[in-house]
């Protein structure tokens, strides 16, 4: 089973995901950072589900993360189109 600790990103991966998209030095909560972290988690969960096809509990978590990322992206698209296009191209989402 895929426990909660395995879903968490390693500190190194988390730091690089934040550093690549942060707006200022202490930025940890902007929508860009949230989208970046969710994208990393989604990638790791997708790889896990390729191996463990019947892990429906993790699949549900994956669907929730995708919905959360979509919500953050929708907020950025309506509030600041420039930042939205920048994060989408940087992460290669569309």
C-alpha positions in Angstrom: 0.0 0.0 0.0 1.1 3.5 -0.7 1.5 5.2 2.7 1.2 9.0 3.4 5.0 9.2 3.9 5.7 7.8 0.5 3.5 10.4 -1.2 5.5 13.3 0.3 8.2 14.7 -1.8 11.8 14.4 -0.7 13.2 17.7 0.7 15.5 18.1 -2.3 12.8 17.6 -4.9 10.5 20.0 -3.0 13.2 22.6 -2.7 14.0 22.5 -6.5 10.3 22.6 -7.4 9.9 25.7 -5.2 13.1 27.4 -6.4 12.2 27.0 -10.1 8.9 29.0 -9.8 9.1 31.2 -6.7 8.3 34.9 -7.1 10.6 36.1 -4.3 13.1 34.5 -1.9 10.7 33.5 0.8 7.8 32.5 -1.5 6.3 29.2 -0.5 2.5 29.7 -0.9 1.9 31.5 -4.2 -0.3 29.7 -6.7 2.8 29.1 -8.9 4.6 27.2 -6.1 1.4 25.3 -5.3 1.0 24.2 -8.9 4.6 23.2 -9.1 4.5 21.0 -6.0 1.2 19.4 -7.0 2.7 18.6 -10.4 5.6 16.9 -8.8 3.3 14.9 -6.6 1.1 14.0 -9.5 4.0 12.7 -11.5 5.2 10.5 -8.6 1.7 9.1 -8.0 1.2 8.5 -11.7 4.4 6.4 -11.7 3.3 4.5 -8.7 -0.1 3.7 -10.2 1.6 2.4 -13.4 3.1 -0.3 -11.2 0.2 -0.8 -8.7 -2.9 -0.7 -11.0 -5.4 -1.8 -8.4 -4.5 0.9 -5.8 -7.7 2.8 -5.9 -7.1 4.7 -2.7 -4.0 6.4 -4.2 -6.0 6.9 -7.5 -8.6 8.9 -5.6 -5.8 11.0 -4.0 -4.4 11.6 -7.5 -7.8 12.8 -8.8 -8.1 15.2 -5.9 -4.6 16.6 -6.6 -5.4 17.1 -10.3 -8.6 18.9 -9.3 -6.7 21.1 -6.8 -4.1 22.0 -9.4 -6.8 22.8 -11.9 -8.4 25.1 -9.3 -5.1 26.9 -8.7 -4.6 27.3 -12.5 -8.1 28.6 -13.0 -7.5 31.2 -10.3 -4.3 32.3 -12.0 -5.9 32.4 -15.4 -8.6 34.8 -14.1 -6.5 37.0 -11.8 -3.2 37.3 -13.8 -3.0 35.9 -17.3 0.7 36.7 -17.7 1.6 34.6 -14.6 -0.7 31.8 -15.8 0.9 31.5 -19.2 4.4 31.7 -17.6 3.7 28.8 -15.2 2.0 26.7 -17.8 4.9 27.0 -20.2 7.5 26.5 -17.5 5.9 23.3 -16.3 4.8 22.1 -19.7 1.2 21.6 -18.7 -0.5 22.4 -22.0 
